[in-house]
Amino acid sequence: MSRIDDIVGQCRDQVEDASLNACRQWKGRRAGNKVLGYFPVYFPVEIAHAAGMLPIGIFGGGNRVVLKRADTHMYSFMCSICKSTLEQGLSGRFDFLDVFIGTPICDAARHMPGLMERNVPGLLTDILYLPANLRTGLAVPYLQREFGRLRVLVETEVGHAVGDEQIRDSIRTYNQSRRLVRRLYEMRRASPWLVSAVECYVLVRAGMLMPVEEHLPLLREFIALASEREARPLDKIRVVFEGGFCEQPPIDFLRAIEEACYVVDDDLAVGARLFSGDVPEDGDPILNLAASYCNGSTYSSVQHDMRRLKSDGLMAKYRSSNAEAIVLSPAKFCEPGLDDQVHHLKRAEKEGVSCLQMEFQERMKDFDNVRTQTETFAEAILFYSQEQRPDPVAAPVAEITTTEAAR
Ligand code: SF4
């Protein structure tokens, strides 16, 4: 097995482990280690990291968890991530978790902290209230106070104060990670034959489960190795995948799409790369995090910013990645995703952009239908628009040097 396959395999194993054994092992490394789990989409991980905690993204059990008890606590029409997350709690898989933070991003998610508190003994839960109206000048000071409240919560949990300089250090560390992830996405947009969507996805998701200090070298090494790959571009259509901001599709769902298309950009696990740039490293760190969320975020289906349309964001992503089509794929029963699908479809139709619509569920295990639909869609584009298609071989190839990638 090559080193690059080894890195991807290691990340995939972590992402698909519904029992989160690597996180449990981290907690066992040293007495006093604490783990904070956050439900998607966004959490200011720097605050927990600065306190010495391991912040981890809780994304449900994927298709590795059998629902035995969670179904009895929830309506049948609720999305899968909520059910499988609760099942993880009910089945003891969160026995190592100290804190669970949820955000009221939708009707389903707003109940998660309460459900977890009642059903997972000893778990401290709380709700992070992100501002609903980002247009008002009060959003930043409000969020600054809310992040300040979180800071007190983690200070109480770890039993010591968390200074501004510690949070600034964490911001510097996570900025390095943000830069590398941006670099990974640039590589994919420029040369998708060098980095697949699945590789990119498992690398980013694994970073939401392991200490950032362990994730950074993996990212650097992967980028350096991928940039030297001798892969040849294939005549596949280039698509943007949209719909994976909260519940995540199974990895084999993405792989089935990739058999017929280059997935050149996406919104998968977007909370890990919500900010378009770095968080400022000087000054009040809590204010910087709040201002970055309110004024420096990319769009997502659960953030309502009346200053800009989400369909503008999707179209900008489509154009900047030189894509030929969009795969609109919200999670089943996901209200925010399905709402946005309507707007995105209208916009795409107006602008003459081809869209493939496919719902997914994290619990899916059969991908033949996904494969058939994607192949048919890709062939239709290849057949009907051959003359207008950009030459994939002539698409700009990123000039990535090992030194640059290792930065
Ligand atoms: S997948 Fe959609 S409906 Fe479910 S918790 Fe996430 S945002 Fe809410």
Boltz pocket constraint, residues with backbone or C-beta under 6 A from the ligand:
constraints:
  - pocket:
      binder: B
      contacts: [[A, 40], [A, 79], [A, 80], [A, 81], [A, 82], [A, 105], [A, 106], [A, 107], [A, 108], [A, 109], [A, 246], [A, 247], [A, 302], [A, 331], [A, 333], [A, 334], [A, 335], [A, 336], [A, 337]]
      max_distance: 6.0
